[in-house]
Amino acid sequence: MIEVEGLRKTYGEFAAVVDSTFSVEAGEVFGIVGPNGAGKTTTLKVLAGLVDPTDGEVEVAGFASDDPEMRRQLGFLPEESPLYEEMTPLSYLRFFADLYDVPREAANERIETALDRLELDHRERRLGDMSKGMKRKVAIARSLVNDPDVLVYDEPASGLDPVTTNSVLEFTRELRETGKTVVFSAHNLYHVESVCDRVAVMNEGRIVARGSVDGIRERHGETTYRVFTDVAPDTDRLAEVVEGLDAATEEVGDRFRTTVPTMDAVEAVREAAAAAGGEVVDIRTREPSLEDVFLDIVGRQMPGRYTGGGAAVDGSDDGDAEPSGDATRATEPPEGAE
């Protein structure tokens, strides 16, 4: 449904996106994450046909991104989406349906269906008198009036209260179930992890990892084991094990918790606890969250972060890293670029 090959977008000498390559299957929810200035919004604007790529090939729903016909197949939700505040939700959405030449009967059905699912009441209230969450729901409904195959959402749940956020995330899952293809960015990695089939992690304009959440987690994360004992396993053997693994034992209530990275280390803790006259009372496995992985990837200087030419890094679809072309990267973006 979406094919991006070697996407590059520059503003003067500043490269906002560098040699970006990824694909999105029909009916998939694909997340793009990264720190501020990573190139997420620029990428989404290229997909939406609002920004022309400097180089590379971008195809959406079978059309080039600069083909006006492509926009009829797409719904776009920018992070900041001002509405016509003198209008009501119904008049506003009917106005946009008219722009897409949607017959009135079909438009009314789509509008009512979307607003019902988004649980938006007060449909004749002036938009300027509505809360941010209500306005966001109207903007989401607007992205659906043309019944697009592809939806591009930039921070769809940004700044919303928890109840509205959950509603928006659940609605995104339902869009996938109806066959829609959704690409969206988010700063809250829980949102991405709970909704997306696959993700791309961007840093300094490059994709530095991509694939399924589990694949990226396996590549970049580390599973740990929390071993709870009823005595402090402070034998010499455990002390050596803990020191060698850079682990530590903490007192938690009436138990002692030792965090280790392998099952062999779990066994060493068990033996040490037994030698101290105690036993293991609980073992908990902790899988790395997407946030853990994200911080591991972008919380340090990544390969490919250059201000001159050199090899970039682009993660393969199973979360691995592989070389990719040259780039020039300035230190600061122009105003409004990401």
Secondary structure, 3 states (H helix, E strand, C coil): CEEEEEEEEEECCEEEEEEEEEEECCCCEEEEECCCCCCHHHHHHHHCCCCCCCEEEEEECCEECCCHHHHHCEEEECCCCCCCCCCCHHHHHHHHHHHCCCCHHHHHHHHHHHHHHCCCCCCCCCHHHCCHHHHHHHHHHHCCCCCCCEEEEECCCCCCCHHHHHHHHHHHHHHHHCCCEEEEECCCHHHHHHHCCEEEEEECCEEEEEEEHHHHHHHHCCCEEEEEECCCCCCHHHHHHHHHCCCCEEEECCEEEEEECCHHHHHHHHHHHHHCCCCEEEEEEECCCHHHHHHHHHCCCCCCCCCCCCCEEEECCECCEEEECCCCCCCCCCCCCC
